[in-house]
Amino acid sequence: MKILHLSDTHNKHRDLGNLPQVDVLVHSGDFTMGGSDMEALDFLEWLCDLPYRHKIFIAGNHDDCMIDAAFEGLPDNVYYLHDSGVTIDGVNFYGAPMLAEFADGEMRTLEHYDCIPDNVDVLVTHRPPMGILDSTDDEIHYGSSLLLERVIAVQPCLCLFGHTHEAYGLKEWKGTTFSNAGVTDYSYKISYKPRLLKLY
């Protein structure tokens, strides 16, 4: 299975070109800048039109319009994961967003990450696990220690995230491949490429 991972497009999704052919496209949040319904609608129109067999997306901390969002009419091959999962060709995907409603609450965040099931093959989050592709030149870590604990327990094959601009990278650790594929830098310019990953 070929997976194209991207994150943190912040309304720049239409500036992405020459995307490779894959089986599944995964966007791990912050597709808007201000979290408006119109921004989300433009992103969804773009996403739905992409010629991929399957498309998965979750919400990031900029995507406040997704709080309590209910979707009707999405194509059958487009999946919005909010503490939920989907199985594609025998591969279990699970999405855990990072919305403002629980981003700062330790107990709410704990409950949020505790929902991640044990049989996940591809874990999609917005926030990174603590200490893994979660810091930049300021040396402040923006990841979650609670998420790191759950990832160690679950041991997914892939853990896909963004959030920390300019911490773009790939890391193998404890049997999991970690991908930060945020494509924009701190000035919100596209500076990095979506990442092509292979699973099985």
C-alpha positions in Angstrom: 0.0 0.0 0.0 1.3 3.5 -1.0 0.3 6.4 1.3 0.8 10.1 0.6 1.0 12.0 3.9 0.7 15.8 4.2 -0.3 18.2 7.0 -0.6 21.9 7.9 -1.5 23.1 4.4 -3.3 26.2 6.0 -5.4 27.1 2.9 -2.4 26.4 0.5 -3.7 23.0 -0.6 -4.4 24.3 -4.2 -0.7 25.3 -4.5 0.3 21.7 -4.3 1.0 20.2 -7.7 2.4 17.0 -9.2 1.2 14.8 -6.4 2.2 11.2 -6.9 -0.2 8.3 -7.5 -0.9 6.4 -4.3 -3.6 4.2 -2.7 -4.4 6.4 0.2 -3.9 10.2 0.8 -3.8 11.2 4.5 -4.0 14.8 5.7 -3.3 15.1 9.4 -4.9 18.5 10.1 -4.6 22.3 10.0 -6.1 22.5 6.5 -7.5 25.9 7.4 -6.0 29.1 8.8 -8.8 30.7 10.7 -11.1 27.7 11.1 -14.0 29.1 9.0 -16.6 27.0 7.3 -15.7 28.5 4.0 -12.1 27.5 4.3 -13.1 24.0 5.2 -15.5 23.8 2.3 -12.8 24.9 -0.2 -10.5 22.2 1.3 -13.1 19.5 1.0 -13.9 20.4 -2.6 -10.2 20.1 -3.4 -9.8 16.9 -1.5 -12.9 15.2 -3.0 -11.7 16.0 -6.5 -8.3 14.4 -6.0 -8.0 11.2 -8.1 -7.1 8.8 -5.2 -8.9 5.6 -4.3 -9.1 6.6 -0.6 -8.7 10.0 1.2 -8.4 10.4 5.0 -8.3 13.7 7.0 -8.5 14.8 10.6 -8.7 18.2 12.2 -5.9 20.3 13.7 -5.9 23.1 16.3 -6.6 25.7 13.5 -9.7 23.8 12.3 -12.2 25.0 14.9 -15.1 24.7 12.5 -14.7 20.9 12.8 -15.9 20.9 16.5 -19.2 19.0 16.5 -19.1 18.9 12.6 -21.4 16.4 11.0 -20.8 15.5 7.4 -23.4 14.4 4.9 -22.8 13.7 1.2 -19.1 13.0 1.4 -18.0 10.5 -1.3 -17.7 6.9 0.0 -13.9 7.1 -0.4 -13.4 10.2 1.8 -13.1 9.6 5.5 -13.2 12.2 8.3 -11.7 10.5 11.4 -12.5 12.0 14.7 -11.6 9.5 17.4 -12.6 6.9 14.9 -11.1 4.5 12.4 -11.5 2.9 9.0 -10.1 -0.3 7.5 -8.8 -0.1 4.0 -7.5 -3.2 2.3 -7.0 -4.9 5.6 -5.1 -1.9 7.1 -6.5 -0.3 10.2 -6.4 3.6 10.2 -7.3 5.6 13.2 -7.6 9.4 13.5 -7.2 11.5 16.7 -7.6 15.2 16.0 -6.3 18.2 18.0 -9.1 20.7 18.5 -9.1 23.7 20.7 -11.8 22.2 22.9 -9.4 19.7 24.4 -5.9 20.9 23.3 -5.1 22.4 26.7 -7.0 20.1 29.1 -4.8 17.3 30.4 -7.6 15.1 31.6 -9.7 15.6 28.4 -6.6 14.9 26.3 -5.9 11.7 28.3 -9.4 10.5 27.6 -9.0 11.5 24.0 -5.8 9.4 23.4 -7.1 6.5 25.6 -9.6 5.9 22.8 -6.9 4.8 20.4 -7.5 1.1 20.0 -4.8 -1.6 20.2 -5.0 -2.9 16.7 -4.1 0.3 14.8 -1.7 0.0 11.9 -1.7 3.6 10.8 -2.2 6.2 13.6 -3.1 9.7 12.3 -2.8 12.6 14.8 -2.2 16.3 14.5 0.0 16.8 17.5 3.3 14.8 17.6 4.3 12.4 20.3 6.6 14.1 22.9 10.2 14.2 21.7 9.6 12.9 18.2 9.8 15.5 15.4 8.2 18.0 17.7 10.8 20.8 18.2 12.5 23.4 16.1 15.3 25.8 16.7 13.8 27.1 19.9 14.3 23.6 21.4 10.8 23.7 22.9 9.0 20.4 22.5 5.4 20.7 21.3 4.5 17.0 21.4 2.3 15.2 23.9 3.7 12.8 26.5 0.3 11.2 26.8 0.2 10.4 23.1 3.8 9.0 23.3 2.7 6.6 26.1 -0.2 5.4 24.0 1.9 5.0 20.8 4.5 2.9 22.8 1.6 0.7 24.0 -0.1 0.3 20.6 3.0 0.2 18.4 1.4 1.2 15.1 3.4 0.6 11.9 3.0 4.3 11.0 2.3 7.4 13.1 1.5 10.4 10.9 1.2 13.9 12.3 2.2 17.6 11.7 1.6 20.7 13.9 5.2 21.6 14.6 6.2 23.6 11.6 9.8 23.1 10.4 10.1 19.8 12.3 9.4 18.1 9.0 11.0 14.7 9.0 10.9 10.9 9.2 12.1 8.8 12.1 12.1 5.1 12.9 11.8 4.2 16.6 10.6 1.0 18.5 9.2 -0.5 15.3 7.1 2.5 14.3 7.8 4.9 11.5 7.0 8.5 12.5 6.3 11.1 9.9 5.9 14.8 10.4 4.7 16.0 6.9 3.7 19.6 7.6 4.3 21.2 4.3 4.3 24.9 5.4 6.9 26.7 7.4 6.3 29.2 10.2 5.5 32.0 7.7 2.8 29.6 6.3 4.6 29.2 2.9 4.9 25.8 1.4 8.5 24.8 2.0 8.3 21.0 2.2 6.9 18.2 0.0 4.1 15.7 0.9 5.7 12.4 2.0 5.4 9.1 0.1 5.3 6.1 2.4 5.0 2.4 1.7 3.2 -0.1 4.0 3.5 -3.8 3.4 
